[in-house]
Amino acid sequence: MITEVITYIRTQIETTAIDTAYQDLIPSVEETNVAAVRSLPGAGTTNVIAGDNYSTQLFSVLYRGNTDRLTSLNNIDSVFDTLNNVAEIELTNTRISIIEGQRPAYAFEDENGNIHYNMNLTVTYNKK
């Protein structure tokens, strides 16, 4: 189920100004305007609501922008706007109840001057 949720998040990110969204890590240090999505281990819970098991999992979106701070911020903000408070998504084997985002946070500027951001998403979902 987590892989299916990550695939959904990646697909949604790629509808924004971000060029590519990877799973887990950004593979190349030369690429800019790219993101990586990963689940944070140990950051999930399971609850029973109305007889259904719902899991809540924390995901991290790591973003490497370019050297333009404003463009990089606008690009990661577009990801937040696309994913925050998305609800009732039916995937093949998973039903996403809601995605709740935290505003992107500046992480660092790398040796090439590229701006990096981190954004966390809390996803509540259950198996169909």
DAGI-V111131 format. One record per backbone hydrogen bond with DSSP energy under -1.0 kcal/mol. CO is the residue of the C=O (numbers start at 1). NH is the residue of the N-H. E is the energy in kcal/mol with one decimal. If there is no record, write none. Layout:
co nh e
CO NH E
CO NH E
//
This chain:
co nh e
1 5 -2.1
2 6 -2.8
3 7 -2.4
4 8 -2.0
5 9 -2.6
6 10 -2.9
7 11 -2.4
8 12 -2.3
9 13 -2.5
10 14 -2.1
12 15 -1.4
13 16 -1.9
20 35 -2.3
22 37 -2.5
23 25 -1.8
33 19 -2.2
34 64 -2.9
35 22 -3.1
36 62 -2.7
37 24 -3.2
38 60 -3.0
40 43 -1.7
45 56 -2.9
47 54 -3.4
49 52 -2.1
52 49 -2.6
54 47 -3.0
55 125 -2.9
56 45 -2.2
57 123 -2.9
58 40 -2.7
59 121 -2.9
60 38 -2.0
61 119 -2.0
62 36 -2.2
63 117 -2.2
64 33 -1.5
64 34 -1.7
66 115 -2.1
68 72 -2.4
69 73 -2.5
70 74 -2.7
71 75 -2.4
72 76 -2.2
73 77 -2.4
74 78 -1.6
75 79 -1.0
76 80 -1.9
77 81 -2.7
78 82 -1.6
79 83 -2.2
80 84 -2.9
83 86 -1.7
86 99 -2.2
89 96 -2.8
93 128 -2.0
94 91 -3.0
95 126 -2.0
96 89 -2.3
97 88 -1.6
98 124 -2.6
99 85 -2.3
100 122 -3.2
105 118 -2.4
108 116 -2.7
110 113 -2.3
114 110 -2.4
115 65 -3.5
116 107 -3.0
117 63 -2.8
118 105 -3.2
119 61 -3.3
120 102 -2.4
121 59 -3.1
122 100 -2.9
123 57 -2.6
124 97 -2.6
124 98 -1.4
125 55 -3.6
126 95 -3.0
//
